[in-house]
Structure formats: structure tokens, C-alpha cells
Amino acid sequence: MTQTILILGGNGKFGRHAATAFADAGWTVRHFDRRTGDLTDAMTGADVVLMGWNPVGYHLWADQLVALHEDVARAAAATDTHVILPGNVYVYGPGHSLPWTTSTPHTATNPLAVLRKQAEAAYTAHGAKLIILRCGDFIDTIKGGNWFDSYIAPDVAKGHIRYPGLTDVPHAWAWLPDAARAAVALAEARHDLSDHEDVPFPGYTLTGDDLAAGIAMALGHPVTVKPFRWLPLRLLTPAMPVLRGVFEMRYLWSMPHALDGSRLAELAPGFTHTPLTEALAQALAWQDRKAAA
């Protein structure tokens, strides 16, 4: 029997790839129109809902984030629909041994992390079944506003990247096509899971130097690492309140972190990751397309 997934945020970073991955796996993919749709009606008959909605900027999280997840949690509980949520690493905070696992405490206390923890807790509070696929920073196939494509690697044709932190500190990355395939695997294993699963997605753990070396291998020319220019962003902060959140989370670029893949391997033993150089070549192909346009 064909299974159905309802995607919330099908035009977003994760939602675009999830739509492709679930369709490729034979699922019926449905999208939701926030202007006209009713969440409970839309979830009725769906096996899984992919929660890809986010406020458009950090500056809106305090007013919108938790309420958004409350709405989804209520509808999912009413319809007994599993929710898959692309999570992030904000919840952990410093002081934990690596890699971070399903049982690593969520001890972060900064405002954005607290909001994220409250958003995730909404599902348990409302009795909804939740599967969190906890990812590092996204690497996408297009320029979509992520750190990698917009700030770190837009000038690789000039032979360098600009790295926002210490270049010898490990950092967690998630290649979005792979993360979307992992979401499919978790959806198909949902009946073997608890009502609240927190599954780290290991992705790639790379220092800034590792990232530059991987890009060099992918593109076939040397790539050096230059420091990111934080001062221009700092000067823009009064006019762009979204940047306050960027500075709040800046510590992640200098705090070692990595995500453990053991739970994902248990639930999806056949899952394989795209080789790093192949992913990076695809991630930077938009620059060639732009140059040829």
C-alpha cells in the first residue's frame, strides 16, 4: 500500500529535498497551502507529516516559533500522525563529550536554544508522535541562504573560503539530499520507534581546514582558508535584527561538535552517505551555472 506524507514547507531547504526523496521512495507526496488549508484536515489520511516550517528569521522566533509547533502538534495528535522534524544542534550547549548522541543532555541556556527546546517539547505535551532528525549545518544543492553557500564558499573560484571560526575545530554538517533520504528511512521505521525519538544525523564532521581540503579535491584546484569578516555584520545589526541571532549562535563555530550515527545505523542499516567530494562538487555546481548564464 502506498504511504502518504504531508510536507509543511515544501519550498524550504529541507522540504524541497524531502519531497524528492519521498517521491523517489514511492510515497505519495502532498503539500500544504498555509493560506487556505486546515492542518487537521490536511493531516487526516496522511501517514507522516514533515515539519519544515520556520519563521523567516531569528528575530521572529520569540513570537512565532513555539506557537507554530504547537499548532502542528495539536493537529498531529488529533489525527495520530507521526511528525518528522529536522532538528538542529542548538539544544546541546557546551561541556558534553563527543560525539553527541541520542542521550546527550540538552543543557543549552541561550534564548534561541531555549525556544527550540520549547518547540520540541510541544509535541510531547500534546501527545503527538515525534521523530527528530537532528542535523548539523546544511549543505544544499543551490544557493539558499545557508552558511556554506552564502558566506563560506561563494568565492571558491578565487581560490579561498571564508571560515567563521577556528579552522582546527570539528563542526557538524548535513548534506541535504542525504538527510532527506534519512528522513524517509525513519518514516518507514516509525512503527518500531518510541513516541519521541531523537536521532542524530552524523553527516560530515569537518574542521575548517578539512572543508577547504574537501572543496579543493572536489574542484581540482587549491583552496585556502581566510577568516570570515564579522565586523560588517556587526555594523549591520542595528538595521537587521535577524543578525542578533547569528551572533548569539556564533559560538558553534569555535566549539567542537559532532553527531553520533549509531541510532540511525540501527534504524536504517543500509543507509549510505554520499562521499564528501561528490557532495561538495554538487553543492558548488550552482556557481558554474551562474557563471554560464
N, C-alpha and C positions, 0 to 999 in steps of 0.2 A: 504494500500500500504506500502510495506517495505521501510523504510528510510535508508539512507546510510550515514555513517560517514567515513571521511578520517582522519587517525591518523598520525600525524607527530611526530616521536619519539616513535614508538610502543614498543621499548625495554627499554625505560626510565622509571623512577619512576612512573610518573603519567600515561604515555601511556600504560604500561602493564595492569594496573588496569582498565583504560578506555576501552581498547579492550574487556576485560572480561565483564565489566558492560554493555556496549552497546550490545554486543552479547547476553547476558542474557536477555536484554530487547527486543530482536527481531530485532535489527538493522543489516543491512549488514555492516560489518567492512572491510574497505580497508586500506592497509598500503602503505607508500610511500618510494621508494628507492632513497635516495639522490644522489647516484652515477649515476643513469641512468634516473631518472624521470624528468618530466617537471611539475612544480607546477600548472600552469594554466590548462594544460591538465588533471592532476590528480584531480583537484577540479571540473572540468566540470562533472555535473551529481551527485555530492555529495550534500547532504542537509546541512551538517555541517562538519567543519574541526576542529579537536582538535590539538591545537598548543602546542606540548610537547617538542619542540626543545629548547636546551640551549647550549651555549658554554661550553666546558668541564671544565672550571674553571673560577673563578672570574678574574684572570689576563688577560683573553681574552675578557672580557665584553666590554671594551672600543673600541676594534677593530671590534667586531663581533655582539654584542647583537642587537643594533638598526638596523643594516643592515639586519640581519636575519628576524626581524619582518617587516621591510619594504618590503622584498620580499614576505612574506606571505600576508601582507595587500594588496599589488598590485594585487596578484592573486585572493584573495577573493573578492575584489571589481570588478574585471573583470568578475567574474563568479557568482556574487551575492550569495556567500556562507557565511553563518554565521560562525564566528570563536569563539570557546570556548578556553579561555586562563586560565590555572591555574596560578593565581596571588599570590603575597606574601604581607607581611606587611611592606616591606621596605619603601614604599612611604609615610607613615603617619608621622613619626618623633615624637618627644616628645611634650608634652603640651596639649594633647587632652583628653577630658573626655571619660570614658569607659562606655560601650563597643564601639569600633569603628564601625561605620555604613556606609551605602552607601553614606552618605553626609559628613562624616568626611573629612576635607581638607587634601590634600596631600602636606604637607609642609616640608618633609624631604629634606635636602640640601647636604647630604654627596654624594660622587661620584657615588656609586653603586645605591643609590636611584634615583638620577637624571637620570642615564641611564635607569633605569626601567621605570620611568615616560615617558621618551622619546620613549621607545619601545611601551608602551601602547598608546601613543598619535599618533603613526604612523597609526593606524587603522582609526582613525577619519580623519586624514589628507588625507588619500587615499580613504575615503568614504566606508570603509568596515564595516560590521556589527559585533560588538564585544560584547561578554559576558565574563566578568572576574569573575571567581570563586576564591575569594581571601582567601587564606588559611594560617594557621599558619605553624609551623614546622611539617614536615611529620613524621608519624609513619608508617612503612611498615611491610610487612609480611616476608621479607627477610633482610639479612644484605646488604644494598645497598648504604652505604656511607652517610647516614643521621646522624645528630647529635645523635638521640636517639639510634640507633643500633650500631654505630661505636665508640661513645665517652662517652655516658652517661651510657648505660646499658650493655656493653659487659661482665662485671664481676658480674652480679647479682647472679650467682651460688655461689659466695664467700660471698654473703650477703650484698652487697652495690652497690650503683650507685655513679657516679662522676658527680656533677652538676656544670655547667659553670657559674652560677650567684648566686644571693641572693636567698636563699631557701624559703623565705616567700613572693616572688613577683609572681603574676599571669602571666602565659605565655600561648600563644595560640598554640594548637596542632591540627593536622588534621590526622585522621585515613584514609589512602589512599583508602581502599575499599569503605568507606562511601563517601569520596569526589568524587570518580568516579561515584557513584550512583547519587550524587547530580548533576554532570555534565550531566548525562542522563536526569534528570528531567528538567534542564534548557534548554537542546536541544529540548525537547518535548514541552516546553512552549515558544519557541523562537518567534513565531508569535505574542505573546502578549507583547513583550518587545520593548523597545526603541532600537535605533541603537547602543547605547553604554550603556551597563548595567554593574554595578559594584556590585557584590553580595557577601557579606562576608559569609564565611563558618564557623559556630560557633565552630564546633568540640568540643574539651575539653579545658577548661580553668583551668590550674593546676599550683600550686606552686611546687617548687622542693620537698617540704615535701609531698604534695598531690601525686605527681608522685611516690615517694618511697612507700607511703602507698598503692596506687593502685597496684603497682607491687607486694608488699607483699601479698595482697589479691589474686592476680592472681596466684601466685606461691605457696602460702601456707607456706611461711617462712618469718621471719623478714628481712627487708631491711633497711639499714641505708643510710644516705647521707654523702658523703665525697666531699671535694672541688675538682674541676677539676684542673689538673696540666697545667696551661697556659704557664709556663716558658719553657718547652721543645718545645712547638710550636713556641714561640717567638725566640728561638735559631735556629730553622729550617727555619725561614722566609727568610733569605738571599738566601738560596738554593732552596726554594719553594715559588715562588712569589704568588701562589694562596692563601697563608696564610695571605697576606696583607688584602685581602677582609674579611677573617674570623675575623681578629682583628677590621676591620672597623665596622663590624656588631655586635661586642661583646656587645655593649650597650643594645641590645634587651634582653639579659639575666638578666638584672637588671632593666629594665624599664617595669613597669606594662602594660600589654596589653591584650585585649580580643576582640573577634569579635562578632558582633551582628547577631542573626539569624532571625530577623524579616522579611527581604526581602525574604530569602529562604523559610520561612514558608508560605509567601503569594503565592509564585510561585509553591511550592511543599507541599501542606498542609498535605499530607500523609507521608512525609518523616520522618523516624525514625533513630536515631543514634544507633550504636552498643554500648551496655553497656561497660563502660571503662574497667572493669576487663576482659571481654571477648576479647576485642581488644588487651589488653596488653598480655594476655596469647597467643594469636595467634602471636603477634609481637615478642615474645621471644621463640617461639617454634623452631626456627632455631638453637638455642643453643643446644637443646636436640638432634636434628637431627645431628648436628656436633659432639656431644659427642658420639653418637651411631655409627658414620661412622668409 
